[in-house]
């Protein structure tokens, strides 16, 4: 888990959990010891850093996290469990599959890699649900994530202290309708190939992960700490993507091109910071 990462989170209504889990999360919400909303991401990063700098590094905790992100909307509690162990397992599986085993051992000792792989394999064999409620993206935000939201759902907080936040919050049902609408426009105006694999994976993830009454949150996470106040204030990527979709539906190719170039310039400048000295 890196500091310059954005997140897409599904918040399930408390009624979506089993009675046992419901009691846990209701008690957690009332606890004075849990990380509060403003500090939760920093607490999650600190926990991850502790495992990374350990000797040897720890790929995944031995037990699943009991922490969560919480929201209350109209007095109703919504919960997004951290699922730290599951997310670490999945991230390591992807990382390990991207390089030869001998090269992998330069990052993670073979014994620790075997421990993580065995733990994940046994967990899946038990029939446990293998889908996380949080997706992450480092140094950039995938375009399909923007499609799920509308401009009026934006929340920007800038302060002289550590609080710098840009996020969007919507009903998951609304997000799915927007994704379906965009896919339909792309298929009609451009062709079947225009709907990206990333958009299809996002739609499928929401269909199989999210409760019908859940919430979906796009959190710029650590990215605001890289960017100036002006950059964040002028970042209306969600609105620009929505406008581009409607321009495409109307056949306004010039406006689509203009908006696409604006988005490309903005996010190219952010991605370039990954390689800055």
ZIWOBEL-V186724 format. One record per residue. PHI is phi in whole degrees, -180 to 180 (* if undefined). Layout:
phi
PHI
PHI
This chain:
phi
*
-99
-70
-100
-129
-103
-135
-118
-123
-101
-104
-86
-64
-57
-71
-80
-91
-64
-54
-65
-68
-62
-62
-62
-73
-67
-66
-60
-63
-90
-72
-83
-94
-70
-63
-73
-51
-67
-108
-63
-66
-63
-66
-66
-65
-63
-63
-65
-62
-60
-70
-68
-91
-67
-121
-75
-63
-106
-66
-146
-64
-73
-125
-71
-65
-101
-98
-159
-87
-124
-142
-120
-128
53
70
-101
-87
-122
-129
-124
-59
-64
51
-58
-63
-61
-66
-66
-57
-66
-65
-69
-59
-66
-63
-65
-77
-95
-152
-63
-59
-63
-72
-59
-67
-72
-104
-135
-56
-57
-64
-71
-62
-64
-62
-66
-65
-67
-61
-68
-63
-67
-64
-67
-64
-75
89
-67
-67
-105
-105
-77
-95
-134
-108
-133
-147
-92
69
-159
-126
-62
-54
-58
-63
-67
-58
-72
-126
-126
-56
-71
-92
-82
-136
-117
-126
-123
-143
-73
-89
-88
-83
-139
-138
-132
-149
-130
-138
-148
-77
-60
-60
-65
-59
-65
-64
-66
-64
-65
-63
-63
-62
-65
-64
-62
-65
-71
-92
-118
134
-56
-67
-75
-83
-70
-62
-64
-66
-66
-66
-65
-61
-67
-62
-66
-65
-102
-108
-94
-65
-55
-105
-77
-111
-123
-125
-103
-116
-66
57
-85
-60
-59
-78
-93
-114
-75
-59
-63
-60
-66
-64
-92
-83
-121
-58
-60
-63
-68
-66
-61
-66
-65
-64
-70
-64
-64
-60
-89
80
-89
-64
-65
-68
-60
-62
-61
-69
-63
-66
-64
-63
-62
-62
-62
-82
-66
-67
-71
-61
-63
-67
-60
-104
-75
-94
